[in-house]
Amino acid sequence: MKNGPDVETFDVIVAGAGPSGMAAAKVAARGGARVLLVDEQASPGGQIFRRSTVSRDGRVPTLPSYANIVQDVYADASRHGIRYRPMFCAWGVSSDGGIFVSAEAGTATYRADNLIIATGVSEWVLPVKGWTLPGVTSAGGAQALLKTSNVLVGRRVAIGGSGPLLLQVATQLTAAGADVAAVFDATPPAQHVAAAFQVLRHPPTASLGIKLLGQLRLRNVKIYRGWAISDIRGAASVTAIRASRVEGDKSAHIDLDVDAVCLSNGLIPAVELAGLRGCALTFDGALGVWEVERREGVATSVPGVFAVGDGARVGGARKAILEGQLAGLCILQRLDRAAAGEFERQRRMIERELKALQPIRAYAERTMGYRPAAIAAIDPSVTVCRCEDVQLATVHAAIDEGARSLHELRTRCRIGMGNCQGRICVPTVTRVLSVRANLPLADIPYPRPRPPIRPMSLRELAPVTERLPS
């Protein structure tokens, strides 16, 4: 694709303005590099630092103390000479290193010898009966709705799934005035105890967890460990849920009247752009997801391409910021703008801090780990591909007839061919294929990414005819 009268060139392009992308852009720009920072959202911060677009006072929120290094980028990215483009989507790459970036005005091509991929994660939701009803959202979706528009997903809400996001969203919803009927965490109590011992090795994170639990206790929010929402009921919208034990006496049930449900069962690194660029991927058996393979810190298998933050490997915002700083330093070293001694000093310091964060990753593995039993328990009547309205029974039939790859399931069932491009259904169907066909999950290849990696209109894909304004 050729665009405009010429193609702008930068020293580095950063795809994603979350914690890692902001940190990478700041370090590189502060060292004199010409930086282009593109992001799909209206303001920087990513999901974790997402800020409201309806703020009446116009003030920029203060980030947590560990994120002080990116506060000025969060407030005004141009302060460091960063060319920041919100509402721009990096959707493809060219063979000569070009990056296709789209906005409402169309697609422009930018080039840089260095690319930092900071694309974050998508949220995985385990399908249950009734999860397609109006009133059911992902926990992250409810969080985004509240943060950006100050809108509650419902007045009486049930939250279910696994992982630390459940407590965070429950706290935010109750603080905003919602009645959180209960939180159902599918992680068995024994695993929670083991996870708690892990996270105690990182006091700041442990302190945050204790604070969230205390706030929920004060608001009389009940937390059920080892329970999962198994049935969501309603006609035109959600009216009730049933929760069941994950282990032990599975005949025990809890029924609650609610008008909204938030589900979250884990995080999936957004590796599409890295895969499209040719970066090697590696399978993470603990979380059951594909990650970007990294060599020597945050470098990928492709020279000049770096992957940082949860989009490379799930580890949280603290880790993402440090990895972004490291990527920015690596760029400066490649551009001969970092003294060798100073580079090594800062690199060692960052690596020491990253090592101290390992308990957070261990906690994530114990609370969001891959559980084949949960996949085997999905009711066959449940819809697993919402875009194409495919039931699990259809997928089971295709596997029983011999389908042994995602490609075969796509051609037989249309799995992953809808607007979400497989982000919602493929993680689930991959696990179903593994369990049903008795295949190691790691042996099921990641689907080959194809451009555009996001749903886009023809207007967005059309080449721009003139250089977009700075």
C-alpha positions as CSV (number, residue, x, y, z in Angstrom):
1,M,0.0,0.0,0.0
2,K,1.4,3.4,-1.0
3,N,0.2,6.5,0.9
4,G,0.3,10.2,0.3
5,P,3.1,12.2,-1.3
6,D,5.7,10.7,1.0
7,V,6.1,8.4,3.9
8,E,7.1,9.7,7.3
9,T,10.1,8.0,8.9
10,F,10.8,7.8,12.6
11,D,13.5,6.3,14.7
12,V,11.0,4.2,16.5
13,I,7.3,3.5,16.3
14,V,5.5,2.4,19.5
15,A,2.3,0.5,19.0
16,G,0.2,0.9,22.2
17,A,0.0,3.7,24.8
18,G,-0.5,1.7,27.9
19,P,2.0,1.6,30.8
20,S,4.7,-0.1,28.7
21,G,4.2,1.9,25.6
22,M,4.3,5.2,27.5
23,A,7.5,4.3,29.3
24,A,9.2,3.1,26.1
25,A,8.2,6.3,24.2
26,K,9.4,8.6,27.1
27,V,12.8,6.9,27.5
28,A,13.5,6.8,23.7
29,A,12.3,10.4,23.2
30,R,14.2,11.7,26.1
31,G,17.4,10.2,24.6
32,G,16.8,12.1,21.3
33,A,15.0,9.6,19.2
34,R,12.1,10.6,16.9
35,V,9.2,8.7,18.3
36,L,5.7,8.0,16.9
37,L,3.3,6.6,19.6
38,V,0.0,5.3,18.2
39,D,-3.0,3.9,20.2
40,E,-6.5,2.9,19.4
41,Q,-8.0,4.7,22.4
42,A,-8.9,8.4,22.8
43,S,-6.3,9.0,25.6
44,P,-3.2,7.2,26.8
45,G,-3.1,4.8,29.7
46,G,-4.3,1.5,28.4
47,Q,-6.9,-0.4,30.3
48,I,-5.1,-0.2,33.7
49,F,-4.8,3.7,33.6
50,R,-7.8,4.4,31.4
51,R,-9.3,7.8,32.2
52,S,-12.7,9.2,31.7
53,T,-13.7,11.0,28.5
54,V,-16.5,12.8,30.3
55,S,-14.5,14.5,33.0
56,R,-16.0,17.9,33.8
57,D,-13.0,19.5,35.4
58,G,-10.5,18.4,32.7
59,R,-8.0,17.4,35.2
60,V,-5.7,14.5,34.5
61,P,-5.9,11.8,37.3
62,T,-2.7,11.1,39.3
63,L,-1.2,7.7,38.6
64,P,0.0,5.3,41.3
65,S,3.5,6.2,42.7
66,Y,5.1,3.3,40.9
67,A,3.9,4.9,37.6
68,N,5.4,8.3,38.3
69,I,7.8,8.0,35.5
70,V,5.0,8.0,32.9
71,Q,2.7,10.6,34.6
72,D,3.9,13.4,32.3
73,V,3.4,11.3,29.2
74,Y,0.0,10.4,30.5
75,A,-0.9,14.1,30.9
76,D,0.7,15.3,27.7
77,A,2.7,13.0,25.4
78,S,4.0,15.9,23.3
79,R,5.8,17.2,26.3
80,H,8.8,15.0,25.4
81,G,8.5,15.6,21.7
82,I,6.6,12.4,21.2
83,R,4.4,12.4,18.1
84,Y,1.3,10.9,19.7
85,R,-1.7,9.8,17.7
86,P,-4.8,8.7,19.6
87,M,-7.6,6.8,17.9
88,F,-5.0,5.3,15.4
89,C,-4.8,1.6,14.9
90,A,-1.6,-0.2,13.8
91,W,-3.3,-2.9,11.7
92,G,-0.5,-4.3,9.4
93,V,3.1,-4.3,8.3
94,S,4.8,-4.2,4.9
95,S,7.8,-6.3,3.8
96,D,10.1,-3.3,4.0
97,G,9.4,-2.4,7.6
98,G,6.4,-0.1,7.0
99,I,3.6,0.1,9.5
100,F,0.1,0.6,8.3
101,V,-1.8,2.9,10.7
102,S,-5.4,3.8,10.3
103,A,-7.8,6.5,11.6
104,E,-11.2,7.8,10.4
105,A,-9.4,9.8,7.7
106,G,-7.8,6.6,6.2
107,T,-4.6,4.6,6.4
108,A,-1.1,6.1,6.4
109,T,2.2,4.3,6.2
110,Y,5.0,5.1,8.6
111,R,8.5,3.6,8.7
112,A,11.0,3.1,11.4
113,D,14.0,0.8,11.9
114,N,12.7,0.1,15.3
115,L,9.3,-1.1,16.5
116,I,8.1,-1.5,20.0
117,I,5.0,-3.6,20.3
118,A,3.0,-2.8,23.4
119,T,-0.4,-4.0,22.5
120,G,-1.7,-5.3,25.8
121,V,-4.2,-8.1,26.3
122,S,-7.7,-9.2,25.5
123,E,-9.9,-10.8,28.2
124,W,-11.0,-14.4,28.1
125,V,-14.4,-15.4,29.3
126,L,-15.4,-19.0,29.8
127,P,-18.8,-19.6,28.1
128,V,-21.7,-20.5,30.3
129,K,-25.4,-20.9,29.8
130,G,-26.9,-17.5,29.2
131,W,-23.7,-15.6,28.7
132,T,-25.0,-14.0,25.4
133,L,-27.9,-12.3,27.2
134,P,-28.0,-8.5,27.4
135,G,-26.6,-7.4,30.7
136,V,-23.6,-9.8,30.6
137,T,-20.2,-8.2,30.0
138,S,-16.6,-9.0,30.7
139,A,-15.2,-7.6,33.9
140,G,-12.8,-5.4,31.9
141,G,-15.7,-4.2,29.8
142,A,-17.7,-3.1,32.9
143,Q,-14.5,-1.4,34.2
144,A,-14.0,0.5,30.9
145,L,-17.7,1.6,30.8
146,L,-17.4,2.9,34.3
147,K,-14.0,4.6,33.8
148,T,-14.7,6.3,30.4
149,S,-18.4,7.1,30.7
150,N,-19.2,6.9,34.4
151,V,-21.9,4.3,33.6
152,L,-22.7,1.3,35.7
153,V,-23.2,-2.0,33.9
154,G,-26.1,-2.7,36.3
155,R,-27.6,-1.9,39.7
156,R,-27.2,-5.4,41.2
157,V,-24.3,-7.3,39.8
158,A,-22.8,-10.8,40.1
159,I,-19.1,-11.2,39.2
160,G,-17.6,-14.5,38.3
161,G,-14.4,-16.1,36.9
162,S,-10.9,-16.1,38.2
163,G,-8.0,-13.8,38.8
164,P,-7.3,-10.5,40.6
165,L,-9.4,-8.4,38.2
166,L,-12.5,-9.7,40.0
167,L,-11.8,-8.0,43.2
168,Q,-10.7,-4.8,41.5
169,V,-13.8,-4.5,39.4
170,A,-16.0,-5.4,42.4
171,T,-14.4,-2.6,44.4
172,Q,-14.8,-0.1,41.6
173,L,-18.5,-1.0,41.0
174,T,-19.4,-0.8,44.7
175,A,-17.6,2.5,45.1
176,A,-19.7,3.9,42.2
177,G,-22.9,2.8,43.8
178,A,-23.6,-0.7,42.4
179,D,-24.8,-3.5,44.6
180,V,-22.4,-6.4,44.0
181,A,-24.4,-9.4,45.0
182,A,-21.4,-11.7,45.2
183,V,-18.0,-12.5,43.7
184,F,-17.6,-16.1,42.6
185,D,-13.9,-17.0,42.1
186,A,-13.4,-20.4,40.5
187,T,-9.9,-20.9,41.9
188,P,-10.1,-23.5,44.6
189,P,-9.4,-22.2,48.2
190,A,-6.1,-24.3,48.5
191,Q,-4.7,-22.6,45.4
192,H,-5.7,-19.2,46.7
193,V,-3.8,-19.9,49.9
194,A,-0.7,-20.9,47.8
195,A,-1.1,-17.8,45.7
196,A,-1.4,-15.5,48.7
197,F,1.9,-16.9,50.1
198,Q,3.5,-16.1,46.7
199,V,2.2,-12.5,46.5
200,L,3.3,-11.8,50.1
201,R,6.8,-11.8,48.7
202,H,5.9,-8.5,47.0
203,P,4.5,-6.4,49.8
204,P,3.1,-3.5,47.7
205,T,0.9,-5.9,45.7
206,A,0.0,-7.9,48.8
207,S,-1.0,-4.6,50.5
208,L,-3.2,-3.7,47.6
209,G,-5.0,-7.1,47.7
210,I,-5.6,-6.7,51.4
211,K,-7.0,-3.2,50.9
212,L,-9.4,-4.5,48.2
213,L,-10.6,-7.3,50.4
214,G,-11.1,-4.9,53.3
215,Q,-13.2,-2.5,51.2
216,L,-15.4,-5.3,50.0
217,R,-15.8,-6.6,53.5
218,L,-16.9,-3.2,54.7
219,R,-19.5,-3.1,51.9
220,N,-20.8,-6.6,52.8
221,V,-19.8,-8.2,49.5
222,K,-19.5,-11.9,49.8
223,I,-16.6,-13.7,48.1
224,Y,-17.0,-17.4,47.3
225,R,-13.8,-19.3,46.6
226,G,-14.0,-22.4,44.5
227,W,-17.4,-21.4,43.0
228,A,-18.3,-20.5,39.4
229,I,-21.3,-18.9,37.8
230,S,-22.8,-21.9,35.9
231,D,-26.1,-20.5,34.6
232,I,-27.2,-17.0,33.7
233,R,-31.0,-16.7,33.4
234,G,-33.4,-14.2,31.8
235,A,-35.5,-13.6,28.7
236,A,-34.9,-10.1,27.3
237,S,-32.0,-9.5,29.7
238,V,-30.3,-11.0,32.8
239,T,-32.6,-11.5,35.8
240,A,-30.8,-14.2,37.9
241,I,-27.7,-16.4,38.1
242,R,-26.9,-19.8,39.6
243,A,-23.4,-20.6,40.9
244,S,-22.0,-24.1,41.6
245,R,-19.0,-25.5,43.3
246,V,-16.0,-26.2,41.1
247,E,-14.8,-29.2,43.2
248,G,-16.4,-31.4,45.8
249,D,-20.2,-31.4,46.2
250,K,-21.3,-30.1,42.8
251,S,-25.0,-30.4,43.7
252,A,-24.7,-27.4,46.0
253,H,-26.0,-24.2,44.3
254,I,-26.4,-20.5,45.1
255,D,-29.2,-18.6,43.3
256,L,-29.2,-14.8,43.2
257,D,-31.4,-12.2,41.5
258,V,-29.3,-9.7,39.5
259,D,-29.6,-7.4,36.5
260,A,-26.0,-7.7,35.3
261,V,-23.2,-10.2,35.3
262,C,-19.4,-9.6,34.8
263,L,-17.2,-12.5,33.8
264,S,-13.5,-12.8,33.5
265,N,-11.4,-15.9,33.3
266,G,-8.0,-14.7,32.3
267,L,-5.9,-12.6,30.0
268,I,-4.7,-13.3,26.5
269,P,-1.7,-11.5,25.2
270,A,-2.5,-9.6,22.0
271,V,0.3,-11.1,19.9
272,E,-1.4,-10.5,16.5
273,L,0.9,-7.6,15.4
274,A,4.0,-9.4,16.6
275,G,3.0,-12.5,14.7
276,L,2.2,-10.5,11.6
277,R,5.7,-8.9,11.8
278,G,7.2,-12.3,11.8
279,C,8.2,-12.5,15.5
280,A,8.5,-16.0,16.9
281,L,5.8,-17.0,19.5
282,T,6.1,-19.4,22.4
283,F,3.5,-21.3,24.3
284,D,3.0,-20.6,28.0
285,G,1.8,-23.8,29.6
286,A,0.9,-22.2,33.0
287,L,-1.7,-19.8,31.6
288,G,-2.4,-21.8,28.4
289,V,-1.7,-18.9,26.1
290,W,0.7,-17.9,23.3
291,E,3.3,-15.2,24.1
292,V,5.9,-13.4,22.2
293,E,9.3,-15.2,22.3
294,R,11.9,-12.8,23.7
295,R,15.6,-12.9,23.6
296,E,18.0,-10.8,25.7
297,G,15.4,-9.0,27.7
298,V,12.6,-7.6,25.6
299,A,14.0,-8.2,22.1
300,T,12.0,-10.4,19.8
301,S,13.4,-12.8,17.1
302,V,13.2,-10.0,14.6
303,P,16.1,-7.5,14.8
304,G,14.8,-4.0,15.8
305,V,11.5,-5.3,17.1
306,F,10.8,-5.3,20.8
307,A,7.7,-6.6,22.7
308,V,6.8,-5.3,26.1
309,G,4.1,-5.5,28.8
310,D,1.2,-7.9,29.1
311,G,1.0,-8.1,25.3
312,A,4.3,-10.0,25.3
313,R,3.9,-11.9,28.6
314,V,1.3,-11.3,31.4
315,G,2.9,-9.7,34.5
316,G,1.0,-6.6,35.5
317,A,1.5,-2.8,35.1
318,R,4.6,-2.5,37.3
319,K,6.4,-5.0,35.1
320,A,5.1,-3.4,31.9
321,I,6.6,0.0,32.9
322,L,10.0,-1.5,33.6
323,E,10.0,-3.4,30.3
324,G,9.0,-0.3,28.4
325,Q,11.9,1.5,30.0
326,L,14.2,-1.3,29.0
327,A,13.0,-1.2,25.4
328,G,13.5,2.5,25.2
329,L,17.1,2.0,26.4
330,C,17.7,-0.7,23.8
331,I,16.5,1.6,21.1
332,L,18.9,4.3,22.2
333,Q,21.7,1.8,22.2
334,R,20.8,0.7,18.6
335,L,20.9,4.4,17.6
336,D,24.3,4.9,19.3
337,R,22.7,7.5,21.7
338,A,23.4,5.6,24.9
339,A,26.9,5.3,26.5
340,A,27.8,1.7,27.0
341,G,28.5,2.0,30.7
342,E,25.3,4.0,31.5
343,F,23.2,1.5,29.4
344,E,24.6,-1.5,31.3
345,R,24.0,0.3,34.7
346,Q,20.4,1.1,33.9
347,R,19.8,-2.3,32.4
348,R,21.0,-4.1,35.5
349,M,18.9,-1.9,37.7
350,I,15.8,-2.6,35.7
351,E,16.5,-6.3,35.6
352,R,16.8,-6.4,39.4
353,E,13.5,-4.7,39.8
354,L,11.9,-7.1,37.3
355,K,13.2,-10.0,39.3
356,A,11.6,-8.6,42.4
357,L,8.2,-8.8,40.6
358,Q,8.3,-12.5,39.9
359,P,5.8,-13.2,42.8
360,I,3.2,-11.3,40.9
361,R,3.6,-13.6,37.9
362,A,3.5,-16.6,40.2
363,Y,0.2,-15.3,41.7
364,A,-1.3,-14.9,38.2
365,E,-0.3,-18.5,37.3
366,R,-2.1,-19.9,40.4
367,T,-5.2,-17.8,40.1
368,M,-5.6,-17.7,36.3
369,G,-4.0,-21.0,35.4
370,Y,-5.3,-23.2,32.6
371,R,-7.9,-25.7,33.9
372,P,-9.0,-28.4,31.5
373,A,-11.7,-29.5,33.8
374,A,-13.5,-26.2,33.3
375,I,-13.5,-26.7,29.6
376,A,-14.8,-30.3,29.8
377,A,-17.7,-29.0,32.0
378,I,-19.1,-26.5,29.4
379,D,-22.6,-27.4,28.4
380,P,-22.8,-28.5,24.7
381,S,-25.8,-26.2,24.1
382,V,-23.7,-23.1,24.9
383,T,-22.8,-20.7,22.1
384,V,-19.0,-20.6,21.8
385,C,-18.7,-18.4,18.7
386,R,-21.0,-15.4,19.2
387,C,-20.3,-13.8,15.8
388,E,-21.3,-16.9,13.8
389,D,-23.7,-18.3,16.4
390,V,-21.9,-21.6,16.7
391,Q,-22.8,-23.9,19.6
392,L,-20.3,-26.1,21.4
393,A,-22.1,-29.2,20.2
394,T,-21.3,-28.3,16.6
395,V,-17.6,-28.0,17.5
396,H,-17.7,-31.3,19.3
397,A,-19.2,-33.0,16.2
398,A,-16.5,-31.6,14.0
399,I,-13.8,-32.8,16.3
400,D,-15.4,-36.3,16.6
401,E,-15.5,-36.4,12.8
402,G,-11.7,-35.9,12.7
403,A,-11.0,-32.2,12.8
404,R,-7.6,-31.7,14.5
405,S,-6.7,-28.1,13.8
406,L,-8.2,-24.7,14.2
407,H,-8.1,-24.3,10.4
408,E,-10.3,-27.4,10.0
409,L,-12.7,-26.2,12.6
410,R,-12.9,-22.8,10.9
411,T,-13.7,-24.3,7.5
412,R,-16.3,-26.7,9.0
413,C,-17.9,-24.5,11.7
414,R,-16.9,-20.9,10.7
415,I,-15.2,-20.5,14.1
416,G,-13.2,-17.3,14.2
417,M,-14.6,-15.8,10.9
418,G,-16.7,-13.1,12.5
419,N,-16.2,-9.5,13.4
420,C,-14.1,-10.3,16.6
421,Q,-11.6,-12.2,14.3
422,G,-11.5,-15.0,16.8
423,R,-10.5,-13.0,19.9
424,I,-13.5,-14.3,21.9
425,C,-14.0,-17.8,20.5
426,V,-10.5,-19.0,19.4
427,P,-9.0,-19.3,23.0
428,T,-12.0,-21.3,24.0
429,V,-12.2,-23.5,21.0
430,T,-8.5,-24.2,21.1
431,R,-8.9,-25.5,24.7
432,V,-12.0,-27.5,23.6
433,L,-10.0,-29.1,20.8
434,S,-7.2,-30.0,23.2
435,V,-9.6,-31.6,25.7
436,R,-11.9,-33.3,23.3
437,A,-9.2,-34.7,21.0
438,N,-6.7,-35.4,23.8
439,L,-4.1,-33.1,22.1
440,P,-1.5,-31.2,24.1
441,L,-2.6,-27.6,24.1
442,A,1.0,-26.5,23.1
443,D,0.7,-28.6,19.9
444,I,-2.2,-26.6,18.5
445,P,-0.5,-23.8,16.5
446,Y,-1.5,-20.2,17.0
447,P,-3.6,-19.1,14.0
448,R,-1.7,-17.2,11.4
449,P,-2.4,-13.5,11.8
450,R,-3.8,-11.8,8.7
451,P,-4.2,-8.0,8.1
452,P,-6.1,-6.1,9.1
453,I,-5.7,-7.4,12.6
454,R,-8.7,-5.3,13.8
455,P,-12.2,-5.0,12.3
456,M,-12.1,-1.8,10.1
457,S,-14.3,0.1,7.7
458,L,-13.4,0.6,4.0
459,R,-12.9,4.3,4.8
460,E,-10.3,3.5,7.4
461,L,-8.5,1.2,5.1
462,A,-8.4,3.7,2.2
463,P,-5.0,5.4,1.7
464,V,-4.9,9.0,2.8
465,T,-4.0,11.4,0.0
466,E,-2.1,13.9,2.1
467,R,0.1,13.8,5.2
468,L,-2.0,13.7,8.3
469,P,-1.7,16.7,10.7
470,S,0.8,16.5,13.6
